């Protein structure tokens, strides 16, 4: 059975690999591991390509068919491994950096694309200097993103000092500061093939990922193109221009943007699978299996041509459910009050907590996008108040 080297681990991708008859070998960052029966090697730093390559070589895999990553931290490493092991897929590790480093990415975009002002920050950069350049409110975060971890909105010198404390060591390229964009967020998941946008969908976050990291409940739903024609037109144009200008390889991509009266402001662009339950809700809504497309690209195969962007029968959304404050909320409590397409909510209050505070998860749907949005908001409130 051919082996797929996978940087990181996620259950849903593991199941997709099994459906394709592939045997994964995972490279994970300690203390994470893979389930029993799966081959894996642990590394101390998933972004250290020296260590990742040594782990792959030490695994002694002699039938490698491809490499892919489950998150943005492995984008550069995956390209480097393909280069070193002569495997299909994107092997340009230099170009991969423009989809990891937020300063490099925003600097390489065409001038007409609206974006936050962005610059590198070191421990020597003063708050006064940044406030003069970026405004009274700005954002400090890792240059390579890291899914909103160590990301902080800064409004004072004290908050700036606390934000820098999260970054040990001295580096001139580890931290960026960006002007703050105070606007709702949408994101586009799509497929870029042959230098053009082959397929895309757009979703709306109900709160920002940063708010979810800080205690909110992350949820999102697929948008109806008929209700937002101008927004979709702008997003399609923005994605195409950004992917082309950054010389994107054939890929599954995830683009984030802010919605403002003057139009969309570019947030960031990744050449990887979307996170959370976005692949599942896209497949349920449109029949497009982004996991399968990602696997095909990693194998050097032509992905199954996805259906067009026609109007689906139902729109889907997801909620990453949190543990209730007193720990008494149960799955039956949710099911008594709402109808779900899927729901998982552990019976034990000691169950593990995942990214964005995920204790459980749910998928809901409706033929009407606006009703779906209302239902998700009601479920979130139910979770927040414990029933």
N, C-alpha and C positions, 0 to 999 in steps of 0.2 A: 504493500500500500504506500503510495507516494506521501512524503512528509512535507508539511507546510510549517515553516518557522514563523511563529507568531510572537510579536513583542507586546507583552501585556496579556491579560486574560479577561474575557467576558463570556458568560454562559451562552448568550444568544448566538454569538459568532461560533463558539464551539459546536453548537448544534448544527449550524449551517455547514461547517466543515465536515461533520459526520455525514450529512446528507449528500455531500459531494464525493464521499469515499476517500477523504484525505485524513491522514494521521497527523495531528498537530504536535509540535514540540514547542513549548512555551518558554519565553525568556521573561521573567517577572522580577519586579523589584521587591526585595525583602522588606517587610515580613510576609508579603503576599506569596501565595503558592497556587498551584493548579489542583483540581480535584484528584482523588485517588484514581489510579489507572492512566493518568496523563503524564507524558514525559515533560519535564520542565527543568530549567536551571535558574537559580536565583542570582541576582546581581545586586550590588549595593546602590548603583546609580543607573537607571534605565537609559539615561542620556549619555552615558560614557560609552562611546562606540568601541573604544579599546577593550573595555570589559565585556561588552555585549558580544563582540566578535570572538573573544576568547571563550565565552560561554558556549557559543554555537559550535566552535571547533572542538571543545571539550565534550560536547554531547555525542560526538562520534556519529552523526547522522550522515549516511552516505547516499541517500535517495531523495535529496531535497528538490522539490518541484517549484517552490516559490517562497517569498517572504511577504508578510503584511503586518500591519500594526493596528491595535485596537484603539489607540489614542494618539494625541498630537505629540506626546513626548517621544514616540518611536518613529516619527516621520523621517528624520535625518538618518537614524540608525538603519531603518529598513532600506533606504536608498543606498547606503554604504554597503550593507550586506549583499544586496543584489550586484553591486559593482564587483565586490571581492569574490563572490561565489559564482559569478557569470550566470545570473538568473534573470528571468523576464521581468518586465515592469520598469518603473522609473528608477534609474540608477545614477541620476545626476544629483549627487549630494550637495553640490554648491547651490543649485537652483532650489533644492528642498529647504535651504535656510531661509529663503524669502517667504516661506509659508510657516516658519517657526518664529522668527524674530520680528517683533512688532514694529521696531524702528526701521529695519531694512525693508519690510513690506510696505509700510506707508510712504517711505521715501521713494520707492520704485514705481508708485502709481502715477498715472498721467496727471498733470496739474489740474485738469478740470474736474477730477473726482473729489468731491467734498469729503473730508476726513478730519479727525482730531489732530491737532498739532502734537507732535511726538518727538521726544529726545531722550537720549541716554542720561542716566543719573548715576553719580558715584557718591560715596560717603562724604566727599568734599563739596558737593553741590548744595548751595544754601537754599533755604525756603524762600527767601526774598528774591533770589535770582529766578526761581521757578514761577513764583507768583507774578512777577513782572512779565515773564515770557508767556505763561500759559493761562493766567487769570487767577482770581481769588480762590477758585475751587479747581482742583485738578486731581488726577488719578495716578497712583503709584502702583506698579505691578511688575512681575517678572517679565523680562524682555521676551521670553519664550512662552508666555501665557500661563500655563499650568491650571487651566480650568477655574479661574477666579480665586484660587488659593493665593494667599499673600497679596491680594489686590485690595487697595484701600482708597476711599475718597478722602482727600486731604483738604482741610479748611483752615488749618492753623499750623504754626511752627511746631507745636507740641504733637499734633497728629502726624506731622511729617516725620518727626524724630521716632515716634513709635512705629511708623510704617517701615523705616529703614532698619529697625532692630530685627525685623524678620529675615534680613538678608545677611548672613554671616560672611566674613571674609571681605576682601577688597577686589573689586572688578569694575572696569569701565564699561562693560557691555552686559551686565547681568540684570540691570534694572532700567525700566523706562518710566517716564512721566508723560502723561497725556492731558490735554485740555479736556475738561469734563463736558460731556454731551448729555444734557438733561432732557431725555426723550424716550418714549417707548421703544422696545426692541422687537424686531422680527428677524427670522432667519430663513435662509434658503438652503435646502438640500438638493443636490443635483448630480448629474453625470456630464462630464466634459470629455468629448471624444473627437479626435481629428481636428482640434482647434475650433470647435463650436459647441454650443450648449445643446446637448442631445435631449435632456429631460430635466425638469426641475419641479419642485413644489415649494410652497412658502407656508411658514407657521408663525404664530404669534406667541411669545412668552407672556404669561400672565404677570409674572414679576421677573426681574433681572436675575441671572445666575448669581450675581454678587449678593443680592438680597437673600437668595436661597442659602448661600454659604453662611450668611449671618443669621439664619434661623427661620427664614420664610419657607414656604412649600412650593417647590418648583413644579410648574405645570405649563402645558402648551397645547395648542390645537392647530390643525390644518386649516388654512384659509381658503375660502371659495373665490376662485378667480372672477366669477361673475359679479361678486359684490365689491371687488377691489381692482377693477381693470387698470386704473392709472398706476396703482402701487405695483401690480405685477409687471406692467410695462417698464417701470423704472428699475425694478429689481432684476429683470432679465437683462436689461441694458447694462446695469452696474456689474452684474456677475460676469457677463461676457467681456466687458472692457477690462475688468480687474484680472480675470484669468488669462486673457490674451497678453496683457502688458507684463504679467509676472511669468510668462512663458510656462504656463501650467502643463504638466504631462496629462495623458489620458488618466482620468481619476474620478472617484466619487469625491464630491467637495461639500463643504459646509461654510456658508457665508453669513455673517451677522451684520445687521445694519440698524440704524436708528431712523424712526419716522418723524419728520418735521414738516411744517407747513411748506417750506421751500423745496421739499423733496427728501430723498434718502441720503443719509450720511453714512459712509462706509465705516464699519466697525472692524472686522477682521475676516480673514479667509483662510480656511484650512483644507488641505488635500488629504482627507481621511474620512472614515465613517462618522456620521453624526453620533452624538452621545445619547444618554438616557434611553427613552423608548421611541425616539424618532424613526429608526428603521422599521419598527413594528407598525407604527401608525401610518407610515407611508405605504407599506405593503398592504395593510388593510384598506386604505383609502383608494389607492391607485393600482394595486397589484404589482408594484415595482419592488423587487427584492434587492435592496442595496447591498446586503451581505453577499448575495450570489454574484452581483456585478463586481464587487471588490475582490472576491476570490478569483473570478475569471481574469481580471486585469493582472492579478499577481501571478497567474499561470501563463500569461501571454496569450490568452484566448479571447475571441470576440464574444463580448457579453450578449446574452439574449436581448434582442431589440425590445426596449420597453414600450408599453403602450403610450399613446399621445396624452396630452394634458386635457383630456375631455372631462366633462363634469361627472364626478363620481355619484353613486347612489347615496352614500353616507359619508360624512366627514368624521374623522377620529381625532381624539386627543388623549393625553395622558396626565397623570398626577403621580408624583413621587411622595407617597404618604409618609407622614412622620408619626412617631410614637406619641400618643396622647400624654398630656402633662401628668395625669395621675396613673397612667398605664392600664386603665380599665377598658379602653375602647377595643372592640373586637371586630372581626370581619363581618359577623352577623349584624352588628350595629350598622355598618355601612350598607349591607345588602337589604336591610329592612327599610332604609330610607331612600336608596337610589338603585337604579338599574345599571349594571356594568356589563361590558363585553368580556372583560377579564378583571379579576382582582386577586391580589395576594397580600394578606395581612397576617403576620405571624401570631400565633396564640400565646407564645411566651414573650413577656415584656423584656426578657434578657436577650432576645434575638439580636444579631449583629446590625450595626448601623452602616449604611453604605454612603457613597458620595452624595452631597447635597442633603445630608440627613435622612436619606431614604431608609425607612423601616419596612415599608411595604410599597406596593405600586398598583395602579389601576388604569384601565383603558375604557373610555366611554365613547359613544358615537351618537350622531343624530343627522337626519337628512338636511337639517337647517343649521348652518354654521353659527348663527347668532344664538340659537337655543343651546347648542353645544357649549359655547362660551359661558352662558349663564349656568348651565349644569355644573361645569367644572368649578366655577367660582363658588357655587353652593357646597360642593363636596369639600373644597378647601376650607371654607368657613366651618363646616361640620367637624373636620379634622382638627382645626385650630382650637375650637371650644370644647373638644372632647365629647361631642354629641349634643 
